[in-house]
Amino acid sequence: MADSDPRRPMPVLLVGEDASRIEAALSAGLAAAGQASRFSCAAFASAPAAANASAGAPSLVVIALGSSADAILDHPAWSPWDGTASTMARIAVSETLPSADDGGPMILGDREGRITYRLAYAQAGALPMATRVVAELLEAETARAELQAQLETERACIPLASCLDPGKLYSMTLELLIERLGARRGIALFSPSPAPREAGVVARGFDEAVRDRLCRMLVDEKALAASLGQGQLGVVPWGPLHHVLGRIGLESPGALLSVPLRGGDRELGHVWLLADGRRFGEVDLAAARTIQGRANAALATAERYHRAKESAFVDDVTGVYNARYLLATADNEIQRAARYGNPLSVLFLDLDRFKSVNDVHGHLVGSETLRSLARLLSECVRQVDTLARYGGDEFTILLVDTPHDVALKVAERIRSRIEAHLFEAGREGTLRLTISIGVATCPAHGSAREPLLDAADKAMYRAKSDGRNRVCSANELSASALSNR
């Protein structure tokens, strides 16, 4: 893509026969017209020499001189600029070209849309005027091309607005940046979200083995995780990501284009594009800013959607998840446990004689008791576990990657914690409560949601029938009681 900077002189490269003399005359003519600061003229013996000296220039005017003018303009050295009217203007000056006075055309186009302004040597005095004309055409075409590119970038961003999955938004943003900026490789790293509860990494342009090593290392890179969403969009010559790339044996990619992403509150991420020898210019940065703005807006929308969705899954009395969320999550966790061969345990908990709390102390105290119980249970489980109010005074806990013997120990710790706790009872002071807990584990007591939850529920009722304030394993149930699993 082209850069447009009105303060930067436009390179004018004269290549071919008698280039030095004609360059001097051209510079003098431009100075006489008050255009000296607008152009930077230089003479070269060959197209490769001129192209090498101009590497990195976003646009330029090439004046080819002599009988080889067409060959000079067609030289592959111009490939970084050739093929688009927004980066290269072409003037051919040759004795073999008929002058306009003799009926020869002054401007010719080719099949690729490139425009060549043609002059005979007899009209070389018009070269300053021709240079100004083609420069104005080039600048107008550059402005048109930049506007077209901006419109195309805006259109390419439309799918972002309709995506409500934050994880997909990060990968879509990475792919958009790679496509619109013509990059070859890129990486996206984003913050933990409610599910899954681990950092996300997306890498494009790497072979599979390198990508897997890179993703594992990025998840553990604290410096990168701490900087997610921070800073401004721009080119970074060196940073923590270079260290990660070096540790997996990749040569330095040079500068990185750093694109921080931020949603409304929780969503934070970062995208890096690897330069791989190219230069990110102002037009690249403008396109990246457009994509960044649309991605941030989409992340904020997705965040609001998920917050509203989560509120539909939260119990309004206790603030923990409700039965609807539990049932959906149980299906997902059972599938994950089966896929990776890890155990999943379920605790079914029920307060003993809770009805008497409502009868004696009233429903306000009863509701506060349930909230206190929810807080105690939350303190007894890990962030990766799921605590939900199943209904009434019944609660359920999904313990991921937890074998049955460990789940029994967790249940016993909860039981003893509840037994020792003093619950507030308003003007009545405090009260003590006990809890009965049933424990079941997938796949031993059920390989699907309904039989697994039913086994834990039946184990809980077994605990109540055995005297309450105890933990009961589904192993203690009869074979007939588990026959439906």
N, C-alpha and C positions, 0 to 999 in steps of 0.2 A: 504494500500500500504506500501511497505517497504521503510525504510530509508537506505542509504548507506553512511557511514562516515568512511573512513579508519583510522581516528585518534581515534575512539571509540572502546574500547575492546569489543569483542564479548562475550556475556554471555554464560557460559557453566554450566548447571545445572545438578548436580548429585542427583538422587532421588532413594530412596529405601534402601535395606539392605547394611550395612557397608559403607554408602555413605561418611562419614567423612574420613575414612582411605583411600578409593580409591581416593577421591578428593586430599588428600595430596600427594599421589603417582603421580597422574596426573599432579598436579601443578609442582612438582619437575621434572617430565619428560619433560614438556613443557619448563621450565626454562633452563634445560640442552640443549635443542634444540634451545635456543635463541628466544623462542616464548612467553615468559612470558607476555610481554606487549600487545600481540595480543589478549589474552583471559583473561576473568575474571571468575574464577571457584568458585563455591559455592555448599555446600552440604545441602540437605533438606530431611526431613522425608517423605514428601508427595507431590504429584503433585499440590494440591491447594496452599500449602505454597510456593512452587517454583514459581508458576504462579503469585501469588499475589506480591511476591518480585520483579518480573520482569515486572510488568505492565508498558506499555509504550515502552518497548524495541522493536525495529523494527524487529529484528531477533535474533534467539538464537539456541544453540545446547542443546538438552536434552539427557542425558545419564541415562537410566532406568536400575536399578540393581536388581538382584535376581529373584526368581521364578515368581514374579508379574510384570516383566519388560514390557510384552505386555500390561497388564492392565494399567500400569502407562502411557505408551505412548498413549493409547486410551482414557485417562481420559478427560472429557469435560472441565477441567480447561485450556486445551491448545487451546480452540476454537478461541481465538484471533489470533493465529499463525497457527493453524492446517489447513489442506486442501490445502495448496499451498507449493510447494517446494522452493519458494523464501523467506520464512520467518522462517522455522523451519527444522533443521536437527536432525535426530533421531538415537541414538545408543542404542541397547539392549545388556546387558551383563548378562548372566544367566547360571547356571549349567545345566539347562535343554536343552540348545542349543548345538547341535553338533558342534564341532570345524571344521575349514576348513581342518585340517589334517585328520579328520574322514570323509570328504566328505560333510560336511554341507555348505550351501551357506553363504557367508559373506554379500551380499547385496540383499535385497528383496524389491520388490515394491508391492503396493496394488492397488485396483481398482481406488482410488482417486488420483493416481499419487504420493503418498508420498513414499519417499525412507527411508528404515531402514537399517542401517549398524549393523550387528549382530556379536557378539563375545561371545565365551564361556569363563567362568572364567579362563580356562587354558591359554587363550590368553590375559588376562587383561594387561599384560606387553606391548601389542601393542596399548593400549588405547591412549597414546599421539599421535602416528602416525595416528590412526583412527580419532582422533579429528581434526587433521590438514587436513586430507583428506576430511572429511565431511564439514569442514569450507570452504575449497577451492571450493568444489562442490556448497555449499550454496551461496558463493559470486558470482560464475559464473552464477548460476541460477538467483540470484538477479539482476545481470547486464542484463541478457537476458530478465527477466521479466520487468525491467525498460525500456529497449529499446522497447519491445513489447507494453508496456503501452503508451510510447511516440508516437509510430506509430499509435496506436488506437486513441489517443487523436488528432493527426494531421488529421486522417481520419474523426473523428467526427466533426472537425472544417470546413470541406469542404463546408457545406451548408451556412456558414457565408459569404463566398466570393460571393455567388450569390444573397444575399439579399440586396436590395437597400432601404429598409424601416427602418430608424433608430429606430423607436419604437419597431419593431419586433426584431431588432438586440439585443437590451438590454434584452428582454425576452429570446431570443435564447441563449444568453451568460449565463444568470442565469441558465437556464435548463441544459446547457452543464456542467457547473461547478458542479451542484448538482449531475448529473449523473456520471461524471468522478471521482469525489472525494468521492462519496458515502455519501453525506450529505443528511439530511432529510428536512431542511427548509432553505429558502434563500429569499433575498429581493433585488430588483433593483430599484434605484431611478435615474431619468435622467432629464436633463435640458429642459426648454421649447424649442420647435422647431417651425418653421413657422406655422404648423397646426398639432394638436391643439395647441393653445397658453397657455398651462398650464403644470405644472410639471407632469411627468409620473411616475407611481409606478407599479411595478409588484411584487407580493408575491406568493411564492409557499410553500406548506406544512402546511398552516394554515387553520383552518376551516373558513367557509364563513363569519361568524359574526366578528371574530377576524380580518380577512383579511381586511374587509371593514373599521373597525375602524383604523387599522394600516395605511391603505392607506390615509385616511383623515388626520391623524395626521402627516404623513411624508411630505405631501404637504406643511404643515404650519411650519415645523421644519426648522427655519432659519439657525441654526448651520450646519445641514447636507447639506442644499442647497448651503451654501457658500463654502463647502469643496468638492463639486462634482468634480471628476477627479483629485483631488489633492493627494499628498503623493505617497507612494510606496506600492506595493503589500506586504501584510504581515499579521500576526496574531495580533489582537488588543484585549487586555484583558478587556478594558473598554472604552466607548466613548458615544457620544450623542445618538446613536441608542439604547443603553441599557436603557437610560432614557425614550425614547419613548415606548419601550417594557414594561417597568415597569408601565408607566402611563395607559396602556391598560390592566394591570393586569396579565401580563405574568411573570413567574419566570425568573430569569436571565439565559440566555442560556450559560453562560460561555464566553470563548473567541470567537471572530468573525474573520473570514477570510475576510479581506478587499481587494477588487479588484477595483482600480480606472480605469475608461475607458475614453479615450480621442480620438476624431476624429481629423480632420484637423484643425478646427477653432471653430465652434459653438457647436459641439456635445460634451457634457460632461455628464458623468454618474458615477454611483458607484454600485457595487454589493457586498453584504455581505452574507456570508454563516454562519449559526449558528452552533457552535460546538456540542451543545447538548450532552456534556459529552465525545466527542471524541477528539483526538489530531491530529492537522494538521501537518504532517511531511514534510520532504524535498521533497519527491516524490510528495506529494499533491501540494506543492508550485510550483514545476517545472511544473506540469500539468496546474496549474492555470496561470502561466506565459505564457505558450504556448497559452492557450485560450485567455488570455488578449491580447497578441500580435496580434492574428488573428482577434479578435473583434475590436481592434483599427484600424487595416488596413481596415476592412470592413466598419467601421464607416466613415473613411476618404474617401473611395470610394463613399459611399452613400451620403456623404456631397457634394462631387464634382458633383455627378449626379444631386442632387437637386438644386445646385447652377446653373448648366447649364440649368436645366429645368426651373428654375425661370427666367433666362435671356430670355428664349423664351416667357415668359409672361410679360415682362417689355417693356413699350413704350420707344423707343430709343430717343425721343425728351424730354420728361418730367421726365423720370425716375420712374414714377408710373406704376402700372399694366395696361395692355392693355385690349381690349374688350374680347379677347380670355380667359384671366384669369377671368375676371368679370363674363362671362357666366357660366364657370365651378363652380366658387365659389358661384354664386347665387343659382344654383341647390342645392349645399351642405347646404347652410344656410337656404334655404326654407325647406329642409327636416328636419334639426335640429330644426327649429322653430315649425314645425308641431309635431315633436316627443315630445318636451318639453312644447308645448303650449305657447311659447314666441312670442312676435311680432317682425317682421322684417320690417324695413322701407327702402325705396329707394328714393334717391334724384337724379333727373336729372338736370344738370346744363349746361347752354349755355351762353357764353359771348355775350353781345348785340353789334351788329354792328362790329364784329371782322374783317370782311372783309376789312373795311376801314383802320384798322391798317396795314395790309399787303399792301394795295394799296398806302397809304400815307407814311409809314415809311419803308416798305420793309419786306421781309420774315425773315431776320435775327432778326429784332426787334420783328416780330410776334412770332418767335420761342422762343425768350427770354421771351416774355410776357407769353407764355404758361407755361414755366418753373417756372416763378415767381408765376403764378396762382396755379400751382401744389403744390408749397411750402406753399402757404397761406392755401390751402385746407387741406394739411396734418396737419397743426397746429390746425385746427378747429375740427378734428375728433380724436377718440381714437385709440389706437394700435389695438384693436380687430375689428375695422371697416375696410372696404375695399374701397379704392379710386382707380379709374381706369379712364384712358382716353378712352372714348367710340369711339371717332373719331373726327377729325377736332378740333374745340374748344368746344366740348361737353365732359363733365365729368360725372361720375356716382359714387355715394357713397352708400354702403350698411351699414346701421346702425343696428347692431345686438341688440336684446333685447331692442328695442326702440319703444314705442307706437307712434301713429300718432301725438298727440299733442306735444310730446317732439321733434319729428323729425321736425315739423314746426318751433319750436324755434331754433333748430340747423340751419335750412335753413335760417332763418331770421338773425341769427348771422353771417353766412357766407356772406349773401347779403350785410349787412351793412359794414362788414370788407372789401369786395371787393370795394364797393363804396368809402370808405375812403382812399384806398391805392393809392399811386402814383407809376405807373409803369415806368421803365426806357425806354426812347425812343431814346437813342443814342445822336447824336448832336442836336436833336430836344428837348432835355430836358426830360420832363416827360409827361405822359398822364394819364387820368382817364378813367376807364371803369366801366360798370355795368354788372350785371348778372341776368338772369332769371332762376328760380328754380321751378321744379315740384316735388311734394311729394306724394308718394303712400305707402300703408302699407299692408303687408300680415298678415292675409288672407282677410281683408276687401275689398281690391281693386284687388285681384288676388291671387290664391293659387298655381300658377305655375309661372315659370320664365317669359315666354313670356307675358302673360296678366299683370303681375305685372310691368315689365319694360315698357310695352306699356302704362299703366295707368300713370306712372310717366312722360313718354315722352310727352303724350298728355297734362298733367297738365302743363308741362314746356312751350309748345306751347300756351296754354291758357294764361300763364303769359305774353308771348310776345305780344299776340293779345290784351291784356288789357293794354298795354303801356310799357312793359319791366321794368327791375329793380324792380322785385317783386317776391314774393313767391306765388305759387298757389297749393292748395290741390286738390287731385283727387276727394275729396268730392264735388268739385264745377263742376265737369263734369256731363254731362247729363247721364241718365241711358243708353241711346243708345250707348254712347261713351264707356261704360264699358261692353257692352253686350257680348264681346268675352272672358271675364276673365274665 
